[in-house]
Amino acid sequence: MKSRIFALLVIGATAIGMAGWIGCSSKSEATTVEVQLSTMQCAMCSSTIEEALKKVDGVQSVEVNLDAKTAKVTFDDKVTSVPALEQAVVKTGYAANDKKADSDAYAKLPSCCQVPE
């Protein structure tokens, strides 16, 4: 009787261990991309863009560089994508890579955040 209980415990522990091992092997790797932000003008723009990108599901970190007009974004590529990141920026009124800013959102930006004409 004791040997049967022991055998069941060993089998159960093995099954749990295998399930954990399989789960670990399916983890996704983080992807890091640089998004070009050609219409970003000031620190307020930088903050707005950073907040918008951080709200995208799957985004792990965002580093916006005002001088370089870029955002370095690390994200889970099984949850989101570069087009989704671009769309988040576009919807706030800024251009992202080759995507133009949403004109309605752009019109609502403070004057310091609009590209001088």
C-alpha positions, 0 to 999 in steps of 0.5 A, a space after each residue: 500500500 505504501 509503495 503504491 502511494 509513493 508511486 502515485 506521488 512520484 508520478 504526480 510530481 513528474 507530471 507537474 515538473 513536466 508541465 512546468 518545463 513545457 510552460 517555460 519553453 513557450 515563453 516569448 522573447 521580448 522584442 525591442 524596436 526604435 520608433 521614429 517620432 519626427 513630429 515630436 517637439 518638446 518634453 510635453 510631447 515626449 511625456 504624452 508619447 511615452 504614456 500612450 506607448 506604455 498603455 499598449 498591452 504587452 509593452 514592457 518598457 519605453 525610453 523616449 529620446 527627445 533629441 533623437 526624436 525616437 522611442 525605444 520600445 521593448 514589448 512582448 511580440 505575442 501580445 502586440 506589434 509594431 503597427 499597434 505601437 505606431 497606431 498608439 502614437 498616431 492616435 495621440 497626434 504624432 507621426 510614428 515611423 512613416 505613419 502620419 499623425 491623426 489630424 483631429 488629435 494633432 489639432 488638439 495638441 498644445 501649440 508647443 507640440 505642433 510642428 512650426 510652420 
